[in-house]
Structures are given as C-alpha cells and as structure tokens.
Amino acid sequence: MKKNRSKAGQIAVQLLFLAAIVVTLIGGFVSLAASFLQISVRAQNKLQAFTIAEAGIEYYRWHLAHAAADYQDGTNHAGPYIHPYFDKDGNQIGQFKLTIVPPPPGSTIVTITSQGTVIGDASIKKIITVRMGIPSFAKYAWVLNDNVTFGTTAEVFGVIYSNAGLHFDGVAHNLVESALTTFLDTDVNKTEWAVYTANAPADPQPPTAFSARPAIFQAGRTLGVPAIDFAGITQDLASIKTTAQATGYYASSSGVLGYDLNLSGKNFTVYKVTKLLAPPAGCTNALNQTGWGTWSTSTETFYASGTIPQNGDMFFEDNLWVSGTVNGARVTIASGKFPDNASTRTSILITKSINYTNFDASDTIALIAQNNINVGLKSDDSLVIDAALIAQNGFIGRYYYPSNCGTGFERTLLTTLGIMATNKRSAFAYTPTSGFDTRQYNYDTNLLFSPPPSFPLTTDQYSLISWEEVQ
C-alpha cells in the first residue's frame, strides 16, 4: 500500500508540472497575441495618421486652386492651422495641422507641412512636407513663332518649342517640339518635317518616316504638339510701365537716340545715347534687312543713377542698351513706346555682356522689348547674356554684317543663360560667315518657379515640385 501511494504522489507532481507548463505557455501565447494586436493597432494608427497628413496636403492644394494667393487658410492670421478629420460615418478620428510658408519675393514656390494625428494614439504623428509652385513661361530655352534654322555649331540646353518649323543641325540636349507636323522651308524650297535635320544622313522628306537621330536630338523630337498662344507669353508692357511709374523706375522718351543702362550689383547708371557708330566704308545692308545698322553707341551723356527698385520693374520709353552685372538683384527691364505703333516700336540692344553674380535665383534679369532684342556690330567677342529675353513683336538676334564691316563682323562665342522668346525669325550667325562662330544656349532652371518680376506665368494653378515624408 505504501508503494502505491508513492506512485500516485509522483503522478500528481508530474501533472502539476505539466499544468504549470501549459499555464505558462497559454500565458505566453496570450501575451504574444496581445503584443501582436498592439503592434497591429499601432501600425494601423500610423497608416491612418499618414493618410490624414496626406489629406491635409490635398486640402491645401484644393484651397490654393481657389485662392492662389492665400497662404493663411482663409483666416487672415498666422498659423499653424488645425482641421478635424472624419471617417465615412462622420466620426472624428484625427486631425491635421498645417504650416504654410509663403513664396519668398520673386518666387511662386509655397512650402506646406502637414502633420497628421489620430485620436486613438496621440503619440503617433506623421509629417509630410511638399513644395508647390506656379510655372512661368520660362519653362523653355527657346520659344519661337517663326521658322528658324539652328546651325551645326549651335548647342542648346533646355526645351526648344516652335509654333512653326525648325531646321536643326546642332546638338539639342533636351526636347525639340513643334506645333506643326510639316512645313515649307523657304530656305531650301522644300516641304520638310516640322523638326528636321540636314546633317548627313539628312532626314527624308515627308511622308517617309525619319529616324531618331539621338546624336542631334538627344532627348527626342515631337511634332504636332498643342500650339502656344504667343501673345500669352508676351508681357503687357503697359502694366509694367504703370508699376514702374508708381514704385519702380521709369524714363520717358530720351529726346535723342535712346538710353544706355549699366547694371552694377544692386545699382544702375543711365546715359543718354546721342550718337551711334557709323558703318565703315563698304559696310552695307547686303540682305536689305529692316532696321539694319551698327546699333553700337559712339557718344553718350550722363542721365541718372540709382538703386534697382524694390519691385524690380524698370521701364524705358525709348530704345535701350543694357549691360553690366547684378548681385543680389531681381529685375525686369522693359522698353516700349505708347500708343503702340509698328513704326515707333522700341528695341533693346546688347553689345556688352550681361552677367549674374549668383546662380541660385537671387540674381534674375528679364529683358522685354516691344520690338527687337538685337546684338550690335561692336559686341564683345565672347558675349554672355544671363537673362530671360522676350521680343514681343520683333526678333532676337543680330543683323548680317559682311566682312567689309571691320573686325566686328565675325565674333567667337555667344553664351546665353535663360529663355529666348522671339516673335520673328532669330539669327545670330549667317552664311557667308557673319556673327557668332559658336552659340551655346543654356536654360536657367530657376526661372520656371522663380521668374523675374512681372514675368508671365503659364497658369494660375500650382504644380507639385517636391514631396517628402519628414516623420
């Protein structure tokens, strides 16, 4: 009997031991399940907070679409701005907090930070920051409203767009686009593709398909794109005149041949041009071009000096020569004469380089001419033009000067940084040799969302520039 009781006791101890193990395992499983549930709930709350933060961004994108210049959420006071967030049943499940940083002067870029939180777990926060801006017409390196030829030494960085035909034999590092499919190239009296090259092997004539030609069109070419209303990218000179007269700088008709504006840092000096350089003997208008001349100054007298105005608008109601370097200045320089008459339209002339000191959008120049933007005969041999150029009714380029026009008839290098928008055909080089041997046209990416003052925009709607999940 004692032996049986001993055996029974051993079984009881084993059962207790097994029971303890089972209880421990069950407790572990319960704890693990609770932990998994907590992790799952937290993950769901994080996802919900992220969704709420995104909702805040989308809300303010919608707000700007209806009030493009309101950076205070319709409250007329400083933020941050807090909005509740509801589920589909109308129950509040969280909120988003918006911090809005308006565009700095001269820019259209607004920065929006949205912080999303959920009621279920206040410790969870998701933060998203985006930058949005309204693009300007400076989205192109070239905007053309007439047939144009780019020679073999032309190199273009940035998109080239034309409402007409493009004969391109240089190197295009970005897209080349035309609103046409084919056009009559009067230079060769043939119907060609709207964007074509004659570099060997020359593109076939329509309707025979052309090949990609990546050595020339490095980003491709596109035909038949929607046309650009050229009038839409020409600034209303009258409105610039009005703002220049009110809070900028304005000069009425010079009474002589025009003005010479020299830029220096944030300052400027203006001279009256009283005499132009006469063409050398034998230097004639061989191509019978309208408005031909040396367009190079000979005699000037001091007129005025000052600081580039805060609003950046300068208007001259006469022909205008521009040169110099800006440093920490954003300025739009316009030339026009009113009432607008084709016979009295004024031009902007360039014979000396126009330079930026800084290339981060803190230095920006726009030159907007009622007629032409023209490089004169006696220009710098290596000419630099850092500016966004618009010739409202005329051309951007240089007249043809034959070899008997002196040493200035042929120049070595033209380098531009910005945009060129020209209503009529542009030319900086001719055959036989005249003009710039090498032309390098560079696109200034800063101009897209940080255009010069009073520069035309493509739309009043904001586009997304960058998106970042901060937390």
C-alpha positions as CSV (number, residue, x, y, z in Angstrom):
1,M,0.0,0.0,0.0
2,K,2.8,2.4,0.7
3,K,4.3,1.6,-2.7
4,N,1.0,2.6,-4.5
5,R,0.7,5.8,-2.6
6,S,4.2,6.7,-3.6
7,K,3.4,6.1,-7.2
8,A,0.3,8.2,-7.0
9,G,2.2,11.1,-5.5
10,Q,4.7,11.0,-8.3
11,I,1.9,11.2,-10.9
12,A,0.4,14.2,-9.1
13,V,3.7,16.0,-9.1
14,Q,4.1,15.3,-12.8
15,L,0.5,16.6,-13.5
16,L,1.2,19.7,-11.6
17,F,4.4,20.3,-13.5
18,L,2.6,19.8,-16.8
19,A,-0.2,22.0,-15.8
20,A,2.4,24.7,-14.9
21,I,4.0,24.4,-18.3
22,V,0.6,24.6,-20.0
23,V,-0.4,27.6,-18.0
24,T,2.9,29.3,-18.8
25,L,2.5,28.6,-22.5
26,I,-1.0,29.8,-22.6
27,G,0.0,32.9,-20.7
28,G,2.8,33.4,-23.2
29,F,0.5,32.9,-26.2
30,V,-2.0,35.4,-24.7
31,S,0.8,37.9,-24.1
32,L,2.2,37.4,-27.6
33,A,-1.3,37.7,-29.1
34,A,-1.8,40.9,-27.1
35,S,1.5,42.2,-28.3
36,F,0.7,41.4,-31.9
37,L,-2.6,43.1,-31.5
38,Q,-1.0,46.2,-30.1
39,I,1.6,46.2,-32.9
40,S,-1.2,45.8,-35.5
41,V,-3.3,48.5,-33.9
42,R,-0.3,50.8,-33.8
43,A,0.6,50.0,-37.4
44,Q,-3.0,50.8,-38.4
45,N,-2.9,54.1,-36.5
46,K,0.4,55.0,-38.2
47,L,-1.2,54.3,-41.6
48,Q,-4.2,56.3,-40.6
49,A,-2.0,59.3,-39.4
50,F,-0.2,59.2,-42.7
51,T,-3.5,59.2,-44.6
52,I,-4.6,62.2,-42.5
53,A,-1.3,64.1,-43.2
54,E,-1.8,63.5,-47.0
55,A,-5.4,64.7,-46.7
56,G,-4.0,68.0,-45.2
57,I,-1.8,68.4,-48.3
58,E,-4.6,67.7,-50.7
59,Y,-6.9,70.1,-48.8
60,Y,-4.5,72.9,-49.2
61,R,-3.8,72.1,-52.8
62,W,-7.5,72.5,-53.3
63,H,-7.5,75.7,-51.3
64,L,-4.8,77.3,-53.5
65,A,-6.7,76.3,-56.6
66,H,-9.5,78.5,-55.5
67,A,-7.4,81.2,-53.7
68,A,-3.9,81.2,-55.3
69,A,-2.5,84.0,-53.1
70,D,-4.0,82.9,-49.8
71,Y,-1.3,81.5,-47.5
72,Q,-3.3,81.9,-44.3
73,D,-6.0,79.2,-44.8
74,G,-8.7,81.9,-45.3
75,T,-8.2,83.1,-41.7
76,N,-6.2,86.2,-42.3
77,H,-3.9,85.3,-39.4
78,A,-0.7,83.3,-38.9
79,G,-0.8,79.5,-38.5
80,P,-0.5,76.7,-37.8
81,Y,-4.0,75.7,-38.9
82,I,-5.7,72.7,-37.4
83,H,-8.6,70.8,-39.1
84,P,-10.5,67.8,-37.8
85,Y,-10.5,64.6,-39.9
86,F,-13.7,62.4,-40.1
87,D,-14.3,58.9,-41.3
88,K,-17.0,58.0,-43.8
89,D,-19.6,57.8,-41.0
90,G,-18.9,61.3,-39.8
91,N,-16.9,60.3,-36.7
92,Q,-13.8,62.3,-36.0
93,I,-10.8,60.0,-35.9
94,G,-8.0,62.5,-36.0
95,Q,-6.8,65.9,-37.2
96,F,-4.2,67.5,-39.5
97,K,-2.1,70.6,-38.6
98,L,-0.9,72.8,-41.5
99,T,2.1,75.1,-41.5
100,I,2.3,77.3,-44.6
101,V,5.4,79.1,-45.8
102,P,4.5,81.6,-48.5
103,P,6.7,82.2,-51.5
104,P,9.7,84.4,-51.0
105,P,9.9,87.6,-53.1
106,G,10.3,86.9,-56.8
107,S,9.2,83.2,-56.4
108,T,5.9,81.3,-56.7
109,I,7.1,78.4,-54.5
110,V,4.9,77.7,-51.4
111,T,6.0,75.2,-48.8
112,I,3.3,73.2,-47.0
113,T,3.9,71.0,-44.0
114,S,1.0,68.7,-42.8
115,Q,1.1,66.8,-39.5
116,G,-1.5,64.0,-39.2
117,T,-2.5,62.5,-35.8
118,V,-5.2,60.0,-34.7
119,I,-7.4,60.2,-31.6
120,G,-6.7,56.6,-30.8
121,D,-3.0,57.2,-30.1
122,A,-1.8,60.8,-29.6
123,S,1.8,59.6,-29.6
124,I,1.7,58.8,-33.3
125,K,2.5,61.6,-35.7
126,K,3.1,61.6,-39.4
127,I,4.5,64.7,-41.1
128,I,4.7,65.4,-44.8
129,T,6.3,68.5,-46.5
130,V,5.7,69.5,-50.1
131,R,6.8,72.4,-52.3
132,M,4.4,73.6,-54.9
133,G,4.8,76.5,-57.5
134,I,3.2,78.1,-60.4
135,P,5.3,77.6,-63.5
136,S,6.3,80.6,-65.6
137,F,6.6,80.8,-69.4
138,A,10.3,80.3,-68.8
139,K,9.8,76.6,-69.0
140,Y,11.5,76.6,-72.4
141,A,15.0,77.6,-73.5
142,W,13.6,78.9,-76.8
143,V,10.0,79.8,-77.7
144,L,9.6,80.6,-81.4
145,N,6.8,81.9,-83.5
146,D,8.5,81.7,-86.9
147,N,10.6,79.3,-88.9
148,V,14.2,79.1,-87.6
149,T,17.4,77.3,-88.5
150,F,20.0,76.3,-85.9
151,G,23.4,75.7,-87.5
152,T,25.9,72.9,-86.9
153,T,27.7,74.8,-84.1
154,A,24.6,75.6,-82.1
155,E,24.2,73.8,-78.8
156,V,21.0,74.1,-76.8
157,F,20.4,73.0,-73.2
158,G,16.7,73.2,-72.4
159,V,13.5,72.5,-74.4
160,I,13.0,74.2,-77.8
161,Y,9.5,75.0,-78.8
162,S,8.1,76.5,-82.0
163,N,4.8,77.3,-83.4
164,A,6.4,77.0,-86.8
165,G,9.2,74.9,-88.4
166,L,12.7,74.0,-87.1
167,H,15.7,73.1,-89.2
168,F,18.1,71.9,-86.5
169,D,21.7,70.8,-87.3
170,G,23.4,71.4,-83.9
171,V,23.1,69.5,-80.7
172,A,19.8,69.6,-78.6
173,H,20.3,68.2,-75.1
174,N,16.5,68.4,-74.4
175,L,13.3,68.0,-76.3
176,V,12.7,69.9,-79.6
177,E,9.0,70.4,-80.3
178,S,6.8,72.0,-83.0
179,A,3.1,72.6,-83.2
180,L,3.3,71.6,-86.9
181,T,3.8,68.3,-88.5
182,T,5.3,69.5,-91.7
183,F,6.3,72.9,-93.1
184,L,7.6,74.6,-96.3
185,D,11.2,75.5,-95.6
186,T,11.7,78.5,-97.8
187,D,15.5,78.4,-97.4
188,V,15.5,75.2,-99.5
189,N,12.1,75.5,-101.0
190,K,11.1,72.0,-99.8
191,T,8.4,70.6,-97.6
192,E,10.1,69.1,-94.6
193,W,9.2,67.6,-91.3
194,A,8.4,70.3,-88.8
195,V,11.6,69.4,-86.8
196,Y,14.3,68.1,-89.1
197,T,18.0,68.0,-89.6
198,A,20.0,68.2,-92.8
199,N,23.1,66.7,-91.2
200,A,24.2,63.6,-93.0
201,P,22.3,61.4,-93.4
202,A,19.7,64.1,-93.9
203,D,16.2,63.4,-92.7
204,P,13.9,62.1,-95.5
205,Q,11.1,64.4,-96.7
206,P,7.5,63.6,-95.7
207,P,5.8,61.3,-95.8
208,T,8.8,59.0,-95.4
209,A,9.4,58.4,-91.7
210,F,12.6,59.8,-90.1
211,S,14.9,58.0,-87.6
212,A,15.6,59.1,-84.0
213,R,19.0,60.8,-84.7
214,P,20.0,60.8,-81.0
215,A,23.4,62.4,-81.7
216,I,21.4,65.6,-82.6
217,F,18.1,65.3,-80.8
218,Q,19.5,63.7,-77.6
219,A,16.1,63.8,-75.8
220,G,14.0,63.3,-78.9
221,R,11.7,65.5,-81.0
222,T,7.9,65.8,-81.0
223,L,5.6,67.1,-83.8
224,G,2.1,68.3,-83.7
225,V,2.1,69.3,-80.0
226,P,-0.6,71.9,-78.9
227,A,0.2,75.4,-80.1
228,I,1.3,78.1,-77.7
229,D,-0.5,81.4,-77.9
230,F,2.5,83.7,-78.4
231,A,0.5,86.7,-77.3
232,G,0.2,84.9,-73.9
233,I,3.9,84.9,-73.3
234,T,4.5,88.5,-74.2
235,Q,4.2,90.7,-71.1
236,D,1.7,93.6,-71.1
237,L,4.3,96.4,-71.4
238,A,1.7,98.9,-70.4
239,S,1.2,97.3,-67.0
240,I,5.0,97.2,-66.4
241,K,5.1,100.9,-67.3
242,T,2.3,101.6,-64.7
243,T,4.1,99.7,-61.9
244,A,7.5,101.3,-62.9
245,Q,5.9,104.8,-62.7
246,A,4.3,104.0,-59.4
247,T,7.0,102.2,-57.4
248,G,9.8,101.3,-59.8
249,Y,12.0,103.2,-62.2
250,Y,10.6,105.0,-65.3
251,A,12.3,107.1,-68.0
252,S,10.2,108.8,-70.7
253,S,11.4,109.4,-74.2
254,S,15.1,110.4,-74.3
255,G,14.7,113.0,-77.0
256,V,17.8,111.6,-78.7
257,L,18.6,108.0,-79.8
258,G,17.7,106.2,-76.6
259,Y,19.3,105.2,-73.2
260,D,22.2,103.1,-72.1
261,L,21.6,101.3,-68.9
262,N,24.6,99.9,-67.0
263,L,23.9,97.5,-64.1
264,S,26.3,97.2,-61.1
265,G,25.4,95.0,-58.2
266,K,22.1,96.4,-56.9
267,N,22.8,99.8,-58.5
268,F,22.4,101.2,-62.0
269,T,23.6,104.2,-64.1
270,V,21.7,105.6,-67.1
271,Y,23.2,107.5,-70.0
272,K,21.6,109.2,-73.0
273,V,22.8,107.9,-76.3
274,T,23.5,110.9,-78.6
275,K,25.4,109.3,-81.5
276,L,25.8,105.8,-83.0
277,L,28.9,104.3,-84.6
278,A,28.8,104.9,-88.3
279,P,29.2,101.8,-90.6
280,P,32.7,101.5,-92.0
281,A,33.2,102.3,-95.7
282,G,31.7,99.4,-97.7
283,C,29.7,98.1,-94.8
284,T,26.2,97.9,-96.2
285,N,22.9,96.3,-95.7
286,A,23.6,93.4,-98.0
287,L,20.4,91.4,-97.1
288,N,18.2,94.5,-97.1
289,Q,17.1,93.9,-93.5
290,T,14.6,96.2,-91.9
291,G,16.1,98.4,-89.2
292,W,19.7,97.5,-90.2
293,G,22.5,99.5,-88.6
294,T,25.6,99.1,-86.4
295,W,23.4,99.5,-83.3
296,S,26.6,100.4,-81.4
297,T,26.9,103.6,-79.4
298,S,29.5,106.2,-80.1
299,T,28.7,109.3,-77.9
300,E,26.7,109.3,-74.6
301,T,26.0,111.8,-71.8
302,F,25.1,111.0,-68.1
303,Y,21.4,111.0,-67.3
304,A,20.7,109.4,-63.9
305,S,21.8,106.8,-61.4
306,G,20.2,104.9,-58.5
307,T,19.3,101.6,-56.9
308,I,17.4,98.9,-58.6
309,P,13.8,99.4,-57.3
310,Q,12.4,97.0,-54.7
311,N,9.6,95.8,-57.0
312,G,12.2,95.1,-59.7
313,D,10.3,96.9,-62.5
314,M,12.2,99.4,-64.8
315,F,10.6,100.9,-67.9
316,F,12.2,103.0,-70.6
317,E,10.0,104.6,-73.3
318,D,12.8,104.5,-75.9
319,N,15.4,102.3,-77.4
320,L,17.6,100.9,-74.7
321,W,21.2,99.5,-74.5
322,V,21.7,97.2,-71.5
323,S,25.0,95.8,-70.0
324,G,26.6,95.0,-66.6
325,T,26.4,92.7,-63.7
326,V,23.8,92.2,-61.0
327,N,24.5,90.9,-57.5
328,G,21.5,90.1,-55.3
329,A,19.1,91.8,-57.6
330,R,15.9,90.6,-59.4
331,V,14.9,93.0,-62.2
332,T,12.7,93.2,-65.2
333,I,13.8,95.8,-67.8
334,A,11.3,96.7,-70.4
335,S,11.4,99.0,-73.5
336,G,8.3,100.3,-75.3
337,K,6.6,103.4,-76.7
338,F,2.9,104.2,-76.4
339,P,0.5,104.3,-78.0
340,D,1.7,101.1,-79.7
341,N,2.5,101.8,-83.4
342,A,4.6,99.5,-85.6
343,S,6.7,102.4,-86.9
344,T,7.7,103.6,-83.4
345,R,8.2,100.4,-81.5
346,T,11.4,100.4,-79.5
347,S,14.2,97.8,-79.2
348,I,16.7,96.6,-76.6
349,L,20.3,96.5,-77.8
350,I,23.2,94.4,-76.4
351,T,26.9,95.0,-77.2
352,K,28.5,94.2,-73.8
353,S,27.9,91.1,-71.6
354,I,25.1,90.9,-69.0
355,N,26.0,88.7,-66.1
356,Y,24.7,87.2,-62.9
357,T,26.9,87.0,-59.8
358,N,24.8,84.3,-58.2
359,F,23.1,81.4,-59.9
360,D,20.6,80.4,-57.2
361,A,17.7,82.7,-58.4
362,S,18.8,85.6,-56.2
363,D,20.1,87.2,-59.4
364,T,17.5,87.3,-62.2
365,I,17.1,89.6,-65.2
366,A,14.3,89.8,-67.8
367,L,14.6,92.0,-70.9
368,I,11.3,92.6,-72.6
369,A,11.3,94.6,-75.8
370,Q,8.3,95.9,-77.8
371,N,10.3,95.3,-81.0
372,N,13.7,93.6,-81.2
373,I,16.4,92.4,-78.9
374,N,19.4,92.9,-81.0
375,V,23.2,92.4,-80.6
376,G,25.1,95.2,-82.2
377,L,28.1,95.1,-84.6
378,K,30.7,96.1,-82.0
379,S,29.8,93.5,-79.4
380,D,32.1,91.6,-77.1
381,D,33.9,88.9,-78.9
382,S,32.8,86.4,-76.3
383,L,29.4,87.7,-75.3
384,V,27.5,86.4,-72.3
385,I,23.8,87.1,-71.8
386,D,22.3,85.9,-68.5
387,A,18.7,86.9,-68.9
388,A,15.2,85.9,-69.9
389,L,14.6,87.6,-73.3
390,I,11.2,88.4,-74.9
391,A,10.9,90.2,-78.3
392,Q,7.2,91.0,-78.3
393,N,6.8,91.9,-82.0
394,G,10.3,91.5,-83.5
395,F,13.3,89.2,-83.4
396,I,16.1,88.2,-81.0
397,G,19.4,88.1,-82.9
398,R,22.0,90.0,-84.8
399,Y,21.9,91.7,-88.2
400,Y,24.1,90.4,-91.1
401,Y,27.4,92.3,-91.3
402,P,29.6,91.4,-94.3
403,S,33.4,91.1,-94.0
404,N,34.0,94.7,-95.0
405,C,32.2,95.9,-91.8
406,G,35.5,95.6,-89.9
407,T,36.7,93.2,-87.2
408,G,33.4,93.0,-85.5
409,F,31.6,91.3,-88.4
410,E,32.7,87.9,-87.0
411,R,32.5,87.1,-83.3
412,T,33.8,84.0,-81.5
413,L,31.3,82.9,-78.9
414,L,27.8,83.7,-77.7
415,T,26.7,82.1,-74.4
416,T,23.2,82.6,-73.0
417,L,21.5,81.5,-69.8
418,G,17.7,81.9,-69.6
419,I,14.9,81.8,-72.2
420,M,14.6,83.4,-75.6
421,A,11.0,84.1,-76.8
422,T,11.0,85.6,-80.2
423,N,8.1,86.5,-82.5
424,K,10.1,86.7,-85.7
425,R,12.9,84.6,-87.0
426,S,16.1,84.6,-85.0
427,A,19.6,84.5,-86.3
428,F,23.0,85.0,-84.6
429,A,25.1,83.6,-87.4
430,Y,24.9,83.7,-91.2
431,T,26.5,82.2,-94.4
432,P,28.8,83.6,-95.7
433,T,30.5,83.9,-92.3
434,S,29.0,86.6,-90.1
435,G,28.0,86.7,-86.5
436,F,29.0,84.2,-83.8
437,D,31.0,81.2,-84.8
438,T,29.8,79.2,-81.8
439,R,26.5,79.7,-79.9
440,Q,25.7,77.9,-76.7
441,Y,22.2,78.4,-75.4
442,N,21.6,77.3,-71.7
443,Y,18.4,77.0,-69.9
444,D,18.1,78.5,-66.4
445,T,16.0,76.1,-64.4
446,N,15.5,78.7,-61.6
447,L,13.2,80.7,-64.0
448,L,10.5,78.1,-64.0
449,F,9.2,78.8,-60.5
450,S,11.3,81.9,-59.6
451,P,10.8,84.1,-62.7
452,P,11.8,87.7,-62.9
453,P,9.3,90.3,-61.6
454,S,6.2,90.7,-63.7
455,F,7.2,87.8,-65.9
456,P,4.2,85.9,-67.5
457,L,3.1,82.6,-65.9
458,T,1.7,79.7,-67.8
459,T,-1.3,79.2,-65.5
460,D,-2.7,80.2,-62.1
461,Q,-2.6,76.6,-60.9
462,Y,0.1,75.1,-58.6
463,S,2.3,72.2,-59.7
464,L,4.0,69.8,-57.3
465,I,7.8,70.3,-57.1
466,S,8.8,68.0,-54.3
467,W,7.3,65.6,-51.7
468,E,9.0,64.4,-48.5
469,E,7.8,62.3,-45.6
470,V,9.6,64.0,-42.7
471,Q,8.4,61.7,-39.9
